[in-house]
């Protein structure tokens, strides 16, 4: 029975730490602002809208590297290419890289929950 209590106590402590983090960084308020803006504007591209929202609201804290990590340079290179020199293989490689990054993020999030 002490093992169950220890696990419950550990979970409660971990939950309290997570809540403290959310409060100290005002994460709940940030998400409320983002969702409210999305519901008011109803953008066709919600991800792009959120990125722009963060860039406008927190210009000193937001940069492309913060938002998308090391993939920024690859994406910037793709955007700089002219239409004549654009290669479909480049797009496929970018999508594969983004998929791998997303899968890794999901695995890390799941591992943290354990």
C-alpha positions in Angstrom: 0.0 0.0 0.0 2.9 2.4 0.6 4.0 1.9 -3.0 0.6 3.1 -4.2 0.8 6.1 -1.8 4.3 6.9 -3.0 3.2 6.8 -6.6 0.1 8.9 -5.9 2.2 11.4 -3.9 4.8 11.5 -6.7 2.1 12.1 -9.3 0.6 14.8 -7.2 3.9 16.5 -6.7 4.7 16.3 -10.4 1.3 17.7 -11.2 1.9 20.6 -8.8 5.2 21.3 -10.4 3.6 21.4 -13.8 0.9 23.7 -12.6 3.5 26.0 -11.1 5.3 26.2 -14.4 2.1 26.9 -16.3 1.2 29.7 -13.8 4.7 31.2 -13.7 4.9 31.5 -17.5 1.2 32.6 -17.9 0.7 29.7 -20.3 -3.1 29.4 -19.7 -3.6 33.1 -20.4 -1.5 32.8 -23.6 -3.6 29.9 -24.9 -6.8 31.8 -24.0 -5.6 34.8 -26.0 -4.6 32.6 -29.0 -7.9 30.7 -29.0 -10.0 33.9 -28.6 -8.1 35.4 -31.6 -8.6 32.3 -33.7 -12.3 32.3 -32.9 -12.7 36.0 -33.7 -10.6 35.9 -37.0 -11.4 32.4 -38.1 -8.3 32.3 -40.4 -8.0 29.8 -43.2 -4.4 29.0 -42.0 -4.7 28.8 -38.2 -1.0 27.7 -37.8 0.3 30.7 -39.7 -2.1 32.9 -37.8 -0.8 31.6 -34.5 2.8 32.2 -35.6 2.0 35.7 -36.7 0.1 36.3 -33.4 3.1 35.3 -31.4 5.5 37.3 -33.5 3.3 40.4 -33.1 2.6 40.0 -29.4 6.1 38.8 -28.4 8.5 40.2 -31.0 11.5 40.1 -28.6 10.9 36.4 -27.7 9.9 34.9 -31.1 12.3 34.0 -33.8 12.0 31.4 -36.5 14.5 29.2 -34.8 12.5 29.1 -31.7 9.3 28.1 -33.5 10.6 25.5 -35.8 14.1 24.6 -34.8 16.9 23.6 -37.2 14.4 23.1 -40.1 14.3 26.9 -40.6 17.3 27.0 -42.8 16.0 24.3 -45.0 12.6 26.0 -45.3 14.2 29.4 -46.0 16.3 27.8 -48.7 13.2 26.4 -50.3 11.4 29.8 -50.2 14.3 31.6 -51.8 14.4 29.3 -54.8 12.8 30.6 -57.9 9.8 28.8 -59.4 11.9 27.8 -62.4 14.5 26.0 -60.2 12.0 24.5 -57.7 12.3 20.7 -57.5 9.5 18.5 -56.2 12.2 16.3 -54.5 13.1 19.2 -52.3 9.5 19.5 -51.1 9.3 15.7 -50.4 12.5 15.9 -48.3 11.2 18.8 -46.3 7.9 17.0 -45.6 9.9 13.8 -44.5 12.1 15.9 -42.2 9.0 17.6 -40.7 7.3 14.3 -40.2 10.4 12.9 -38.4 10.6 16.0 -36.2 6.9 15.6 -35.2 7.3 11.9 -34.5 10.3 12.7 -32.2 8.3 15.4 -30.4 5.4 13.0 -29.8 7.7 10.3 -28.5 9.4 12.8 -26.1 6.1 14.0 -24.8 4.9 10.5 -24.2 8.2 9.6 -22.4 7.8 12.6 -20.1 4.3 11.5 -19.2 5.6 8.1 -17.9 
